[in-house]
Amino acid sequence: MKDILSNNPVFGDKGKIKVPIDGGKEPRWRPGRDGKGGGKGGRKGGKDPGDLVYVDMDYDEFVEWMFEDLELPFLEKTDQATTLIKTYKMRGMTDTGPEPRINWEETEIRRIERAVGMLNAHPDDYAVINDFIHEALLKAIDTLKGMSNHPVSAEDLDAARAALVALHDSKEAALPLSKETLGSLNKLLSVLNDNHQSLQLEREAVDRLQRCVNELKRNPGKVPMLMAGNDIPGKTDCPLQDDDFLYQRVEVKYEPDSKAVAFLVLDRSGSMGGDPLAIAKFYFLLNILFLRTRYKDVQVVMVAHDAQAYEILEEKSFYQIEVGGGTMFGPAYEKVLEIAQERYPVSSWNRYVFHATDGYMFDGEDEITQWWTRLISPGPDCGTFRYGGYLEIDPWGGRTWTRRDWAPGGQAILALPDEIRAHVGAARVSSMDEVMDAFKAILTREKQEA
């Protein structure tokens, strides 16, 4: 696992990685790879790269499997709960809800389905000139009669009005209308087509009157009705009812906050060369991958230090040792706090800081304790970091393990007040093989005192 992760970039695009697996196939002779046939001269199985099969995996998939196997209870159960945000997602329809969530398209479809069913069942109840349109047309006629500059005579308006009343009130199959009455309706229709907006008449009323006139010309003795199978009753024929309304169903979920920033603080003094630097890289890598399983957007800020602190913009340059005149932690923590306050406001970002070092510095332990307290504590002059990780690395890479106690940096971490220590994990390692356990110990606050 450490070989797979160490040899792939993680601070930039996640992309895909190739994971080697056992091919699981029977051994077979391959020309050019194996010796001659005949049962002699073959190679032992499992030693040739050709025996491995590589599969492409998404980083997200690989990392999810890895961290599920690690079972990290602290951030999994406690810290993650504090970084969850309430989200609302539309999930289908429901028959009840507040007015702002009405889905008007689906509601109209439901009304139409009901209206078509009613028309099919009782077609005689749906006249072309219904109550609403009848009242609107009579109102328009009364308005025209009060005007002096329209081309329709008062006699034609009276005749048209009488025809509309007869159409609306008649329940008989026969309704004889004279050619003169149809002519009056035609004259009214012509004026309404040109002036329906100024008369505040809905276009639907004009269209219905046009249809009525057309059908009366074909059959003057029959009241025009909507036709089942062809017509869709409008809202004036079949108004909305409570049962028609459909509402967007809202699903309330708690999801991880979308933004996190990880400050990687690397001790680049001369004693960190070789294995310690590789260990630090692997440790940082694990933290970045873990945060990416919890947040949609993870920004990385790289801060290197010896006696001074520098923000490094390129990952390759971050891991280059620069031998300085000594090692100090304070300038690095100050740089972290400065960048956090300037670019990553706590109102929008979840802040994390991870430090990899051999633990030796010229700062006093009290000063380091004060700095960590300031980074974790909330407040305008503090960092309000959600969590911090401190990895102390044996500068000899485990070849000469002589220290049984924490270095001064680790001692400062152990001296933190309980309320701050609850948000700072620490571990010590001497080889690459110990990094995974140290990573788990840091995130689960399992303090290793020896």
Number of C-alpha atoms within 10 A of each C-alpha: 8 14 8 11 17 16 10 15 13 17 16 9 8 14 13 15 18 14 15 14 11 10 12 9 8 6 11 8 12 11 9 7 11 14 14 13 11 7 7 8 10 13 12 9 9 11 9 11 8 10 16 16 13 12 11 12 14 12 21 16 11 15 18 15 11 14 16 10 9 13 12 16 14 16 19 15 10 10 15 16 13 12 19 16 12 10 13 11 11 11 11 11 17 15 14 15 15 8 11 8 16 19 16 14 11 16 20 16 14 16 23 20 14 17 20 20 16 16 21 13 11 11 16 14 14 18 19 23 24 17 13 12 21 19 16 16 23 17 16 18 19 13 11 22 17 10 8 9 8 12 11 16 15 14 11 19 21 17 19 25 22 14 19 20 15 15 22 18 10 13 13 10 10 12 17 13 17 12 11 12 18 20 16 22 23 18 17 25 19 15 14 23 14 10 15 16 11 9 16 11 18 13 13 12 22 20 15 18 23 17 16 20 19 15 16 18 14 9 15 18 16 17 23 21 18 18 16 18 11 8 12 17 23 14 13 13 20 17 12 18 10 10 12 18 23 24 20 22 19 16 11 12 12 12 15 18 20 16 19 24 21 24 24 27 29 27 32 27 24 16 18 25 19 13 18 27 24 16 24 25 18 20 24 24 19 21 18 20 22 17 19 20 17 20 19 12 14 21 17 17 20 20 23 27 27 23 21 16 23 16 17 14 12 11 16 8 11 19 19 13 20 15 16 13 11 14 25 23 27 22 19 23 23 15 19 23 22 15 15 24 15 8 9 18 14 18 6 11 21 21 24 23 24 23 24 25 29 29 24 20 21 13 16 14 18 15 13 24 20 16 22 24 22 20 26 24 18 14 11 9 12 18 25 21 24 21 23 24 26 23 26 24 26 25 24 18 20 15 10 10 11 9 9 8 11 21 19 19 25 24 17 20 24 19 15 19 13 10 11 19 20 14 21 27 25 26 26 29 22 21 18 18 11 13 22 17 13 23 26 20 20 26 23 20 20 14 16 14 13 9
